[in-house]
Amino acid sequence: MTQQNSSSVDNRPKNYIGSALLFFAIFFTATIEATILFALFWASFELRYKIGRQWCRLMLWSMEVCVGLKYEVEGLESVNPEQAAIIFSNHQSAWETLALRYILPTQSAVMKRELLYLPLWGWSLLLLKSIVIDKRNARGALKSLVKDGTKYLNEGLWVLIFPEGTRAGAREVLPFSVGGAMLAHKSGFPVVPVAHNAGDFWTRYSFFKYPGTIKVKIGAPIETKGRKAADINAEAEAWIRKAMSEM
């Protein structure tokens, strides 16, 4: 596929119908899923997470049907479901927030506090053991991430972090913030780097989605015990940048 520059005009044909159908599918089914999760607030986390994961699976299927968007994964042999780890992934779209929940083991995801302002949708994320941080309070956000992240890792959950902190343009990798690396440094759990090119097909801030196959690369776990946060960050960022350049 031709490389897309985030600052250039996208001249690809617009799939109005497919993109509209996908938007409706996400909005409608997410509302149903959130309602079900609230109705099952008394149930086990395992059951609630299974429902959320199956919804992500349904959305991946909807993307293929509505806009012809598929994905392929390389490196799953590096994933040990029995060993909790911290996922460092680049961030380009909403696609990876759904897909990585389905592709990788049971996990807690870091979410910004503003998402709690979304009725049902945002609130339901609390029932999936999400880690809520306030980006306006950097010190408090770091404290919450380390405290809650370590707690969930010790429970056997993986923790999903987008260390760039915001969505980047297609083929871009922004500098990593220190939060995820500090969690790895403090907890001693390994970091699993993940790279993908979802931004080529699901452009940030764009309503339109484009057909194609998103590539996902999963790296070998990065050892963190006894290492400085800056060193952990540098190794993970270098791996993701290299993986992106090879896509």
N, C-alpha and C positions, 0 to 999 in steps of 0.2 A: 504494500500500500504506500502511496505517496505520503511522505512526512508532512504533517500539518504544522504550520507555524501559528502559535497562539495569537499573534498580532495581525495575521493576514485574514483576508475575507474568505470565508468558506463557500466555495462555489458549487459544492455538491448538490444534486437535486434534493429538494425537501420532501420528506415523506410525511405529509400532513395527516393523512388518515391513520397510518400506523402509529405515529407518535401520539396522536390524540387517543387512540385506543389504549395504548400503553399507559398514558397518564391516567385515564379513567380506571384501568385495571388496578394500578397501584393505589389510587385514592380510595376506590370502593372496597377493595379487599383488605387494605390496611385498616380501614375503619372497622370492618368485621372482625379482623384478627385482634385488634386492640380491645374490642368489646368482649370477645371470648376470653382474653387474658384477664380482664377485670372480673369477669364472672367466675374465673377459676383462681382468684387471688389466694384462696385457701389451699389450693392444690400444691403439689411439690414443685420445686424449681425445675426438676428434670422434665416434668410434663409440660410446664409452661414453655420451657426452652424448645422442646420438641415441636410444639405448635408454631413457635416463631421461626424455627429452622425450616419447617415444611412450607411456611409462607414464603420464605426466601427462595426455596426451590420452585414454588409456583411462579414467582416473579421472573426467575431466570427462564423458565419455560415461556412465559408471556412475552418476554423480550425477543425470543427466537421466533415466536409465531407472529407477533405484531410488526416487528421491524427487521427480522432476520439477523439479530445479534446473538452470536454464539460465543463460546469461550473454550480454551484449552489450557490445561495445567501441566507444567513441567516441574518435577522435583518433589512430588508427593512422597517419594521414598524417604525423604529427609524428615518426615513428620512422624513423631512417636506420640500417639494419643495418650499414652500412659505417663508422659513427662510434660508437666505444665511448662509453658514458655510464654514469652512476651513477643507478640507479632509487631514488627516494624514494617509498615507498608507505605508506599507513596500514595498520594491522594489527588485524584483528578476529577472525580465525579461521584454520584450517589451509587454507582454500580458496585464499587468495592465494599461499600458499607453493607450491602445485601449479600453479595457473592461470597465474601470471606467468611461470613457466618455459616454458610452452607458448605464451603470447601474444607474449612479447617475445624479442628475439634471444638467442643463446647467452650464458650468464651464469654468474658465480660468486655464490653467496649467502652471506651472513654467518650463521653458526650458533653457538649457545652450546655451550661445551665439554661440558655435561652430556649432549648428544645422543650423544656418543661412548660413553656407557655402555649404549646400546641395541645389543645384538648384531646384526650384519648391517645393520640399517637405518641406524644412526648411522655405522657404519664405512664403508658404501658411499658416503656423502656425501663422504668424503675423495677418492674416485676421480673426483668431479665438480668438483674444484678449489674446494671450499668454503673460506671464511675462518673459521677457528675462533677464538673469543674467550672469554676467561674474565671473566665479568661481575663477579666478586668482586675482580678486579684492574683497576680502571678505567684506570690508566696503561698497563699491559701490553696491555689490550684495544685501546686507541686506537693504540698502537704497531703491533700486529699488523694492525689494520684498514688503517692508512695504508700500511704496508710491502707486505702481500700484495695489498691492493686496487690499489695503483699498479702492481704487477707484472702483475696480470691485465688491467688496463685497457690497459697498453702491449702486451699480447699480443693485444688486440682484443676481449677479453671485456667484456660489461657486468657491472656489480656491483649486486646487489639488496640494498637496505638497508631495514629497517623502523625509522626513526629514533625512533619512540615507545619502542622497547625492549621492549615487552610488548603483549599483546592488549588493546585497548580495548573498551568496550561498544559496542553498536549506536549509530550516529550520533555517537559520541564521537571526538574527536581529542585525544590526550594531548600535552603539550609535547614538543618534539623534543630529543633528546640531541645533543651536538656532534660525535659520531664521524663520521657520514656527511658533514657539512659540512666537517670538517677534512680528510677525504680529498679532497673536491672542491677545497678551497682549496690543498692541497699538490700535487695532481696536475694541476689545471687542466682536468680533463675536465668536460663539462657534466652537469647534473643534469636528469633527466626525471621530473617529478612524476606520480604515479599516485594516483587516488582511487577507492574502490569502496565498495559498501554490503553486502558479504558478511555482515556481522554481523546483518543483518535476517533472514537465512535459515539461517545457520550460527552460532548464538549461541556465544560463548566458554564453554568448560567444559560444554557441553551435548552429550548423546549424540544428540539429535534434530535432524534437518535438515528444512527446510520447502520446499515447492514455490514457484517464482517465478523471476524473472529478475534476476540480479545485474548491476548497472550498473558498468562500468569506464570511467573517464575518464582519458585520457593527455594531459598538457599539453605545450606546446612546450618545447624544451630551455632551461634556464636557464644563462646564461653565468656562468662561475666564475673565469675568469682575472683576476688582480689584485684579487679581491674578498675581503673578510674572511669567515671562516666564519660569524660571527653573521649577517651580511647574507644569505648564501646560505640559511642555515637559515630566516630570517624570511620570505624570499620564497617558498620551497618550502612552508613550513607554511601561509602565508596562502593560497596557491593551493589546497592540498588542503582547507583549511577551507571556502573559498568553493565549491569543487566539491562537497563533501559537502552543503553547505546547499542546493544546487540540485537534489539528487537527490530 
